[in-house]
Amino acid sequence: MQENKNTKALSDIDLLVERAIDGDADAFGRLYDMHVDRVYRHVYYRVGNVADAEDLTQQVFLRAWQAVHRYKKSASPFLAWLIKISHNLVVDFYRSNKAVTYLDLDFLASEPSSNPEHLAEVRFEQQQMRQAILELSGDQQQVVLMRFIEGFSYSEIAASISKSEGAVRVILHRALVRLMKILEKVKQ
């Protein structure tokens, strides 16, 4: 039953994309509503600032609207296409601002606690993980964030970064091995 629901959702997205390609602003608006949260989350974890993330997310959808006629379904899923646009905008953002990379990993807190010792421990672990992820290469950072923070499938990640699923798996494996080594050094 879940498979039929996913198939229907995909066909709904495909229909909306086709309508948007034909210039239907309402269809593009529905695509925006369906994908804005995931695009925003992707951008936010890359820039770490709410205002910048909101601005960049809006730019993603503006560029997508301007280029939707060039979207090819066979090339990548629509969401992966949006993520590719967002990735390019984030890269441009850092090039133009010479900004320091920031990564907010507040998602690591497993449960709210009023125990100050527990909160201090969680913050410390978050800071260690943030620093470790920032030591990874750009592709490794992106794959780790897309897989574990945003919950993208391997095929979505592959389409987004223009690599095969096998290459994504290799990048992720190498990133995790590197993260373990980095974190082991920190604990010594």
N, C-alpha and C positions, 0 to 999 in steps of 0.2 A: 504494500500500500504506500509506503514511504517513497519507493522508487517512482510510482506514478505521480506523486505529488511533486517530486523533484523534476521529472520530465515535463510536467505541466508548467512549472515555474520557469524552466528553461525556455520552453516554447513561448511563454508570455513575454519573457525578456527579448527573445528573438523578434517577436512581433512588434514590440515597442521600439526596438532598434531600427527595424525596417521603416516604421512610421516616422521615427526621428530623422532617418536618412532622407526621407521624402519631405522634410521640413516641418513636421508636426511638433510644435513646441510643447504641447500638452504631453505627448508621449515622452519627450525628453525630460520633462518635469517629473514624470513618474519614475523614469530611470534614475534621475537625481535622488528622489525620495528613497528609492530602493538601495542606493549605493553610497550615499553621502556619509553615513556613519563609518563604514569600513575605510573609505578614502581618507576621511578626517583622522581616524585612528592611525592609519599608516603614516600620514604626514606628521601628526603630533609626536609619535614616537621617534621620528627622525629629527624634528626641530625642537621639541620640548617646550614650546611656548604657545599658549592658547591663541594669542592674537596672530602670530605668524602662521600657525596651523590653520586658522580660520581663513586668513587671506589666501594662503596657498591652495586650500581646498576649493575656494571659489574660483581661483585661477584654473585649477584642473578642469572644473566643469565648464568654464567659459571656453577654454581651449578645446575641450571635447565637443562642445556644441559647434564651434567653428570648423572642426575637422571631422565631424561625424560622417560626412559623405565619403570620407576616405577609409572608414572602418571596414575591415573585411572579416566576416565571421570565421572563415577558415583559419585565419592567422592566429587568433586568440579569443578567449571568451571576453565579453564586454568589460567585466570587472578587471580582468588582467590588463586590458587596454588602458583603463582608467588608472590603474596602479602604475603602469609604465609612464604615463603622462605625469603622474604625481612624483615619481622617482626623478624624472628629468627636471621638473620644477624645483625639487629639493636640492638637487645638484647645482642648478643655476643659482638658487638662493644662497648656498654656501660659497659659491665662487664669487658672487657679487658682494656679499657682506663680509667675506673673510671671517665668518662667525666660527666660534668654537663649537664643535659637535657636542650635543647634549642628548642624553638618553634618559627618559623618565621611566623607571621601572617600579612604580608604586603598585602595580598589579601583583607583585610578588608577596605582598602581605596576605597571608593565608586566612586570617580571621582578625576582626577588630578585637583589640584587647585594651583594657584600661591599665594593665600592668606596665609601668614605665620601663622596667628592665626588659620585658619582652619587646616593647616598641623600639627601644634603643638597639636591641639585637637585630630586629627586622631591618631597621634603617641601615645598620652597619652592613648587613648581608646584601641589601639592595645596592649600596654604594660599591661594594666589591664586585657584584655582578655587572653593574653599569660600567665600571672601569674595565673589566675583563672583556665585555662585548665591544667596547670602544677600541680595544687592541686588535680586534679581528679586521680582516680586509673588508672593503666595501661590500663585495658580493656576499661574503660570509655574514656580515651584519644584517644585510637585507634579508637573506634566506632565514636566518634565525628568527628575526622579528616577524617575518611573514608567516612562518610555520608555527611558532610557539605563542606569539602575542596575538596575531590576527587570525590564526586558525585556517590559513589557506591550504588547499590541497597541493600536492606536488605538481600536478598539471597546471594549476593556476599560477604557481610560482614560476614554473618553467616558461609559460607563455608571457608572463610579466617581464622576466629578465632575458628573454630570447635565448634560452638554453633548453636542452633536452631534460626530461624528467630524471634520467640517469645522472646527468651532470649536476642537477639540483641535489640529488641524494648524496653525491660525492662531496659537494660543497658543504652540505649540512653535516655530514659525518666528520669532515676535516675540521669544521668550525667547532663541533662538540669536543673533539679530541683536543683541539687547541685551547678551548675554554677550560677543560679539566686541567691541563698543564698550567695554565695561567693561575687558576684558582689554587692549585697545589702549591705553587711558589708563594702565593700570598699567605697561606696558612703556615708556612715554615718560618 
